[in-house]
Amino acid sequence: MKLIGLTLAAFFIFLIFNMISIRKFGMKSCLSEYGKLWGDAVPIKNMNLWSIVLAIISLLMMPPILQSLDGNPLQFIGFLAPAYLFLVVLTPNYAESKKSALIHRIGAFVCAIGMLVWMIVLMHMWIPVVACLALFLAIGFSANNLKYAITYYVELALFMATYWVLLSY
């Protein structure tokens, strides 16, 4: 049985949090920029609201991703992708030091590559990736902020493609 409830919960949390973030802080160039802004707006000791939401999303997505690869010897890739997102979660103030910035970038890069490998190579579902990427790049182009926020649109495309794959396998 697919874990649709977890996937939908992660999707709606991601969608609502992004809508609130854009409404509150305006459009930013990447998802991580909201970390500092939420940290200043809602101070939480040793953490911030953005990191907590991202951690919840990661935890909700991990079981459905692992279930989608049940019995596959490469199932660990389904674990590593959201697990590496925790490096991003643990470094919300990545701009404060070179070490945090490096850890943050490694987490984001490995998570993105892992999700692409999971979706395209292991799940054989490249259409959601291409469709979401084309859609969000078109939205950015039509909004005249693609150059400024290309990273944000690519991040949105990867998250949306992940939800699409999870809901359709």
Secondary structure, DSSP 8 states (H G I E B T S, - for coil): ---HHHHHHHHHHHHHHHHHHHHHH---SSTTHHHHHHHHHSEETTEEHHHHHHHHHHHHHHHHHHHHTTT-TTHHHHHHHHHHHHHHHT-TTGGG-HHHHHHHHHHHHHHHHHHHIIIIIIS--HHHHHHHHHHHHHHHHHTT-HHHHHHHHHHHHHHHHHHHHHHH-
